[in-house]
Structures are given as structure tokens and as C-alpha cells.
Amino acid sequence: MAIVIEDLQMEQLAQQLATAEGVTVREVVRESLLSLAGIRGLTTKKPPLRERLAALAAEVDALPHASPVDTRSDNDILGYDEHGIW
């Protein structure tokens, strides 16, 4: 079954989300519908744990790697000198 959406604003939004997420528009629409159905309590079947964990790992991997704000060493932060005295 095909779904035809004749709403330019929705089409543009779906395309923007797909580009931002690095997935297809089909995946964006599918994920959005599944999410809303879950919120509304329309679905009770969860994907297998392996798939849920893989999706979570992909989200975590996509996060930017932030460097620490404070670049001092642990000893400098704690106040120890070169002899290990506080």
C-alpha cells in the first residue's frame, strides 16, 4: 500500500528530518508513525532488544564528541604537586 501526502510543508519537513538524520524519508515517516502510535498506546509490540540496543548505540555514536572544558590534569585539579603532596 502506498501513501500519498499532498502537503508541501510536510514533504519538506520530512526531507529535512531525513537529511538531518541521514536516513530516507520512508524511515522518517515510519519512525514518526511508530512513535506516535506508541505514545497513543496503539502498539504493544516492541522491536527485539537487539534492534532497540542497536538503534540506541547508533544514536550515541552520532553524538558529537565533546572535549573536556578544563584541560588541567587530574593532579592539578585536585591540587597535588609533583611529589604527590596536597
C-alpha positions in Angstrom: 0.0 0.0 0.0 1.3 3.4 -0.9 0.7 6.6 1.0 0.4 9.9 -1.0 0.8 13.1 1.0 -0.1 16.2 -0.9 1.2 18.7 1.6 4.3 20.6 0.5 5.2 21.7 4.1 5.0 18.1 5.4 7.1 16.9 2.5 9.8 19.5 3.1 9.8 18.7 6.8 10.1 15.0 6.2 13.0 15.7 3.8 14.8 18.0 6.3 14.5 15.3 9.0 15.7 12.6 6.7 18.7 14.7 5.7 19.5 15.6 9.3 19.2 12.0 10.5 21.0 10.5 7.4 18.1 8.2 6.6 15.4 8.0 4.0 12.1 9.9 4.1 10.4 6.5 4.3 12.3 5.7 7.5 11.4 9.2 9.0 7.7 8.6 8.3 7.8 5.1 9.6 9.6 6.0 12.8 7.3 9.0 13.4 4.2 6.9 13.0 5.5 4.1 15.2 6.5 6.7 17.9 3.1 8.4 17.8 1.3 5.0 17.8 3.4 4.0 20.9 2.5 7.3 22.7 -1.2 6.7 21.9 -1.0 3.2 23.2 -1.9 1.7 19.8 1.0 -0.7 19.7 2.2 -3.1 22.3 4.7 -5.0 20.2 8.3 -3.8 20.8 11.1 -4.4 18.4 13.6 -7.1 19.6 16.0 -5.9 22.3 18.9 -6.3 19.8 17.3 -3.9 17.4 16.5 -1.4 20.2 20.0 -1.5 21.5 21.5 -1.2 18.0 19.3 1.9 17.5 20.4 3.4 20.8 24.1 2.7 20.0 23.7 4.4 16.7 22.2 7.5 18.4 25.0 7.6 20.9 27.7 7.2 18.2 26.1 10.1 16.3 26.5 12.5 19.2 29.4 14.9 18.9 32.5 14.0 21.0 32.9 16.9 23.4 36.4 17.6 24.8 36.6 18.5 28.5 36.3 22.2 29.3 39.0 22.1 31.9 42.2 20.8 30.3 44.2 20.6 33.5 45.5 17.2 34.7 43.7 15.4 37.5 46.5 16.2 39.9 46.4 19.9 39.0 42.6 20.0 39.6 43.0 18.2 43.0 45.9 20.4 44.0 48.7 17.8 44.2 52.2 18.9 43.4 54.9 16.9 41.6 55.7 15.0 44.8 52.1 14.0 45.3 51.6 16.3 48.3 48.4 18.3 48.6 
